[in-house]
Amino acid sequence: MIEKIRAYVRLHQMLEQSDTVIAGVSGGADSVCLFFVLLELKKEIGFRLAVVHVHHGLRGAEADQDEAYVRHLCEKFSVSYRSYFFDVESESKKRKQSIEEAGREVRREAFADAVQVFGGTKIALAHHQDDNAETMLLHLVRGSRLNGLGGIRPKAGKYIRPLLCVRRREIEAWLNEKEIHWQNDETNQEDHYTRNRIRHHILPCLEEEIHPGAVEHMNETAEYLRQVQVYLEQQADEAMHKAVREPEEGMEEVWFLEEDAFRKVAAVIQSQVIYRCLVRAAGRARDIEEIHVRMVSELLDRQVGREIMLPYSMKAVRSYGGVSIFKNHSADIVNTAECPERECRYTLAPGEKVQAGALMITAKIL
């Protein structure tokens, strides 16, 4: 297994001698394997290693034991260590997010802080092929663009995932062979979370009932789709220069799709261009869905003056020569009291709010 990971790390140019690598170690099998793999690679490559552990404040004494175990590992092997404590349940309420979403955010915050503390150049995470298959399925079922179907990237910015070439069962077999202990998170056995249901029921069914190599084949497909995505991104770069008038410095942020140039672009690239405009206008990618891209595309076939509301208070307006996309700052809240009729229909995009009498209704994708 180590040889396979070593080759994968080389292929994706994940590690260099000058790196300071911050590894996320929870104490579970995957992250403990990552810890020992990085120790091995450190001997060969010579990078610096530090470990971050995030205590989510959710599992009481069990979580305390996880933290103590990871601390002990780092002391035993003389690895720099830093732990972070978050009350994720409180954070989820404060941020109006699910427990999973809040957990992801606080982990990102912990890593961002650790990068400053240790001078980190890389952040190593323990995702493996089973995680990637779960992600791919989740995106497929919920509806996703191509980058979502490409699953988890081996390398993205500072983040690297050296174990993305191996299965969970390979990891556990290797740890057992080396007689390395790890901590068990009992919540991983519950079916409360969507990912756990995919892990416990759907992936085993695919392997048992359809093809024993389903997970490996899904990972191969994800890799191919990531390559296609890279090509499409390159084409979209060119199309953005030709077909989009970007906001000028000091002016209102309006992204203008120039109709004549835009219509000369291949349909699949048009989709990429609209998506980029929406993400840049919104300032984030979350909740920007294929349906929003399609709504903007269809607007080009409508009469001048037609407009649509989009997530994050964005608006797209059909004008002469194209479509303008911008933040509609006056439309953060839509009050149904303005509706003259007793029944008022209003289509909410994710993230939008509507006032209905004493109620405030917010649209959110769960």
N, C-alpha and C positions, 0 to 999 in steps of 0.2 A: 504493500500500500504506500509506503514512504516513497518508493521509487516513482510510482505513478504521480504522487503529489509533487515530487521534485521536478518531474518533467513538465507538469502543468504550470507550475510557478515560473519555470524558464520560458515556456511557450507564451505566456501572457506578460512576461517581464515585470513580475510583481515586486521583486525585492532586489535591492542593491546594497553594497557594503556601507554606503553613506546614510542609509535609512535609520530612522528611529521608529520602530514598529510598536504601535499600541494595540494589544490584543484584548478583545472583549471576552472575559471568562466568567461564566455564570456558575460553573461547578458541575454542569451536566456533561454527559458523555462527549458531545460534539465539541464543546469549547475546551474540555480537558484534553481531548485529542489534539486540538489546534495548538494548545499550549506546548505539548511535548513535541509536536511536529516543528513548531517554530524554534524550540530549543535545539533540535537537531539541525535545522537549516542555519541557525545562528552560528553554529560551529563551522559550517562550510563557507558561509557568505560574509559573516562578520558584522552584521547590523546590530544596533542596540535594541533591547526589548523591554517593554514595560507592560503591565497588566492593569486593566480597569475592570472593576466589579460593580454592578449596579444592584442595590437592594431596593426592591419595589415596595416594601412595607405591606405586602399582601399575605404572606404565608407564615407569619409569626416566627416560632422557634425554628421551623424548617429553613426559612430564609436566613436566619442567623447562623445556622450550621453551615449553609452554603458559603456564606461570607467568610466564616472561620476556616473552612476547608481551603478556599482559594488563597486566603492570606497565608496559610501554612505552606501551600505549594510554593508560593513566591519566596517565602523566607527560606525554605529548604534549598531552592535552586538559585538563591541570590538574585531575584528578579525584582525590579522596581515595581511598586504596587500602590494603587490608589482606589479607595472604595467611595461610592456615592450612595446616599440614602435619599429616597423620595417617597412621599406618601402618595402613591399613584391613584388611590381611590379619591382622595381629596383633589388631586390635580385634575382628574377626569371631570369632576363636577365643576371645578373652577374654569377649566378650559372648554367645557361643554363638549367633551369627547368621550368615546368609549374607553374602557380600561385598556384595550389593546392599543388604540391610537395614542393615548396619553403615555403609555409605557414606551412606545417607539420614540415619542418626542423627548421624554426625559433621558432616554439612552443617548439620543443624538446630542443633547445638551451636555451630558457627562463626557462624551467623546470630544466635543468641541473644547471643553475646559481642559481635558487631559492633553490635548494637542498643544495648548498653551503652556501647561505645566512642564511637560516632558520635551517640548520641541518636536512633537511627533510629525513624521512625514507620511506615514501609512497607518491605516486603521484596519486591523485584521479581524474578520468575522468568520464564524464557524458554519456558515450555510453549506449544505451538501446537496447531492442530486435529488434526494427525496423532497427537501425543502423547495427546490427549483420546480419539481413536478407539481407540487401543491400550489405554488404561486401561479404557474402557467394555467392550471385548471381553474383556479379561483378567478383569474382575469378573463379566461375564456367564457365562463358561465355568467359572470357579471357584465360582460361586454367590455371589450378592450381594443385599443389601437395596437398596431404591430409591435411597438416597443414593450407593451405589457405581455404580449404572447411570447416575447423573447425571454421572459422570466428574469432571473437574477443575473446581473452581469458579474463576470469574474473580477473585473477591475473597473471602478468608476470613481474618478477623482482620487481622493486619498484612500478610498475603501478597496480592500482586496479580500478575496475569498479563496484561499488555497485549497479548501476541502471540496470545492464544487465539482471535482472530478470523481468523487467516491460516494458510495451508498452509505446509509446509516448502519446497515448491518456489517459493512466492512469496518467501519469505525469501531463498533462495539467488539467485533471479533479481534481487532488489533489490540484494543485496550485489555481485553481478557487474556490474550496471548502474552502481553507484557506485564500482566498482573497489576494493572493500574486501576485504582478505585475511582469512582465518580459518584456524584450526588444525584438522587432521583427526585424530580419535581412531580409530585402526585397529580398536580393539575393538568399535566400533559396527558394523563390517562382519561380525563373527563371529556365528554362530548359537547360541552357547553359552547366552546369556540368552534367557528366554522372550519378553521384549519385542522383542528383535531378530528372532526368528522371526516374530512377528506383523507387524513392520514390513517385513521383506524378502519374506515369502511370502503371508500371509493378506490384508493390506490390498490389495496389488497384485492378488491374485486376485479380491477383491470388486469392485475397480474395473474390471478387464479383462473378467471373466466375467459379472458381475451388473449393475452400474450404475456408470458413470463418476463419478457424484456421490455415491458411497457414503460417503466420509469427511465431506463437507459435511452430508449427510442425518443421519449419526450424531450430528454435533455439534448439529444442530437438535433432534434427539430428546433429547439429553442436556440441552439448555437447558430443554425442556418438562418433562422429568422433575424437574429442579431446582426448577422453579416448583411442581410438584405436591408435592414434598417440603416446600417452605416451608409450603404450606397444611396438609399433614398434621402438621407440627411444631406449628403453631398449635392444631390440634384436639387434639393429644396433650398440649399444655400444660394445656388445660381438663380433659382426662380425668385427668391426673395429680393435679390438685387434688381431683377427685371420688372417684377410685377407689383411690388409693394413700396409705397411711399411712407417712409418711417417718420416718426415725430421729429421736428426740428428742435434744437436746443432752445429752451426758454419759451417754447410754445406749448399749447395744450397737447397732451399725449393722444394723438389720433393715428391709427394705423389704417392706411387707405389702400384697398385692393384696386389696382387699375385694371379695368375690365378687359380692354383689348389685349394687353400683354398677358393677363391672367388666363384668358381663354385659350391661348396658344400653348399653355403648359399641360402636360399629361394629367389625366384625372387623379391618379394616385399621388402625384406631386402637388396638385391643387389642394388635396386634403391635408398634406403635410404643411403647406404654406398657411392655410387658414388656422390650423391648430397652433402653429407658432405665434401667429398674430394674437390669438385669443389668450395664450399663456403669457405673452409679454404684456398685453393690456391688463390682464388680471393680476399679474405679478406672481402667479403660482400655477402649477399644473393640476393640482388636486381638484376633482369634480368637473374638469373640462372633459366632456364625453364626446363620443362620435356623433351623437344627436345634435350637439351644438355646432359641430363642424358642418353637418348636413344642413342645418337651419341657415347658416351664413351662405353656404353654396347656393341654396334655393333662392335666397334673397336676390341674387344676381338676375334671376328670371322674373322678378316682380317689378312693378312700376316704381318710378322715382317717388320718394317720400315714404315708402313702406319701411317699417322698422321692427326689430325684434328685441326682446329683453333676454339677457344672458346671465350666467352666474356672476357673482361678485359685483352686482350692480352695473354690469357692462351692457352696452347697447350697440347694435349694428344697424346702420341706416343706409338704405339704397339711395344713392345720389347720382348726379350726372357723371358718367364715366367710371362708376364703380361702387364700392361699398366702404363706408367708414366704420371703424370699430373703436370704441372708446369707453372710458368709465363714465357712467351717468350718475354723478355724485348726488344729484337731487332725488334719486330713485332708490335710496337704500331701503325705504319703507313705503309700501303702497297701501293707502287707506281705502278700504272698501266703502267707506261712508260717501266717497265721491261717486259711487255707482247710483244712478238715479232710479234704478229698478229694484224691486224687492230681492230678486235673485241676481247675484253678481258672479260671473265666471272669470277666473283669472288663472292663467297658466304660470306656475312658479318654476323657475330654474333652481337647481340645487344651490343653496346659500342665500336665496332671496327670502324676504319676509313680507307678510301681508297682515295688516291690521283688520280684524273682523270683529267689530263691536269691542267687547272687553278682552278679546283673545288676540294674541300675537301668534301667527302661524309661521313657522320656518320650515322650508323644504330642505331635506337632507337625505343623501343616499346612505342606506344602512348596509 
